[in-house]
Amino acid sequence: MYADCPSCRWTKAVLAYENRRKWCFMCPHCQHAWDTTESAHREYVRLQQRTTELREEHERLKKKPFNHAEHAAHNVRLRQHVEDLQAQRSRD
């Protein structure tokens, strides 16, 4: 797994340590090490909130008269969210 180094912006910083609660990266280029646990937690919370929003929107749309354009827009948003969740799972 690679990340951008916040110090030198080198794109090949690597995951140096991982357990269930902590992700630490290290940049071989400048030797900078950093913890991404807080940002990973914020991303998890954002995805959970988005899941709730989409469920509520889905329930609202189920009760509404069918509109093809609105349904297509909802499907696009839902597809993007599913891709976000899959990316999050692959990082875990």
C-alpha positions as CSV (number, residue, x, y, z in Angstrom):
1,M,0.0,0.0,0.0
2,Y,1.4,3.4,-1.0
3,A,0.7,6.9,0.2
4,D,1.9,10.4,-0.5
5,C,4.4,11.7,2.0
6,P,3.1,14.8,3.7
7,S,6.7,16.0,4.2
8,C,8.3,15.6,0.7
9,R,5.2,14.7,-1.4
10,W,7.0,11.5,-2.6
11,T,4.3,9.1,-3.9
12,K,5.9,5.9,-2.8
13,A,5.7,6.1,1.0
14,V,4.8,2.6,2.3
15,L,2.7,1.2,5.1
16,A,5.3,0.4,7.8
17,Y,3.0,-0.8,10.6
18,E,-0.6,-1.9,10.8
19,N,-2.9,-3.4,13.3
20,R,-6.6,-3.1,13.9
21,R,-6.4,0.4,15.4
22,K,-3.3,1.9,13.9
23,W,-1.7,2.6,10.5
24,C,1.8,4.1,10.3
25,F,3.5,5.0,7.1
26,M,7.1,5.7,6.3
27,C,8.7,7.5,3.4
28,P,12.0,5.8,2.3
29,H,12.9,9.0,0.4
30,C,13.0,11.5,3.4
31,Q,12.7,9.0,6.3
32,H,9.5,10.7,7.5
33,A,7.1,8.5,9.5
34,W,3.5,9.4,10.4
35,D,0.4,7.9,11.8
36,T,-2.8,8.0,9.7
37,T,-5.1,6.4,12.3
38,E,-7.1,9.6,12.9
39,S,-7.6,10.3,9.2
40,A,-8.7,6.6,8.7
41,H,-11.2,7.0,11.5
42,R,-12.6,10.2,10.0
43,E,-13.0,8.5,6.7
44,Y,-14.8,5.6,8.4
45,V,-17.2,8.0,10.1
46,R,-17.8,9.8,6.8
47,L,-18.6,6.6,5.0
48,Q,-21.0,5.5,7.8
49,Q,-22.8,8.9,7.7
50,R,-23.1,8.6,3.9
51,T,-24.5,5.1,4.2
52,T,-27.2,6.4,6.5
53,E,-28.0,9.3,4.2
54,L,-28.3,7.0,1.2
55,R,-30.5,4.6,3.1
56,E,-32.8,7.5,4.0
57,E,-32.8,8.8,0.5
58,H,-33.6,5.2,-0.8
59,E,-36.6,5.0,1.6
60,R,-37.8,8.4,0.4
61,L,-37.5,7.4,-3.2
62,K,-39.3,4.1,-2.7
63,K,-42.4,6.1,-1.6
64,K,-42.2,8.7,-4.4
65,P,-43.7,8.3,-7.9
66,F,-41.1,6.8,-10.2
67,N,-39.0,9.3,-12.1
68,H,-36.4,7.9,-14.5
69,A,-34.0,10.9,-14.4
70,E,-34.0,11.0,-10.6
71,H,-33.7,7.3,-10.3
72,A,-30.6,7.3,-12.6
73,A,-29.0,10.1,-10.6
74,H,-29.6,8.1,-7.4
75,N,-28.0,5.0,-8.9
76,V,-24.9,7.0,-9.8
77,R,-24.5,8.3,-6.3
78,L,-25.2,4.8,-4.9
79,R,-22.6,3.2,-7.2
80,Q,-20.0,5.8,-6.1
81,H,-20.7,5.1,-2.5
82,V,-20.4,1.3,-3.0
83,E,-17.0,1.9,-4.7
84,D,-15.9,4.0,-1.6
85,L,-16.9,1.2,0.7
86,Q,-15.1,-1.4,-1.3
87,A,-12.0,0.8,-1.3
88,Q,-12.2,1.2,2.4
89,R,-12.5,-2.6,2.9
90,S,-9.5,-3.2,0.7
91,R,-7.5,-0.8,2.9
92,D,-8.6,-2.7,6.0
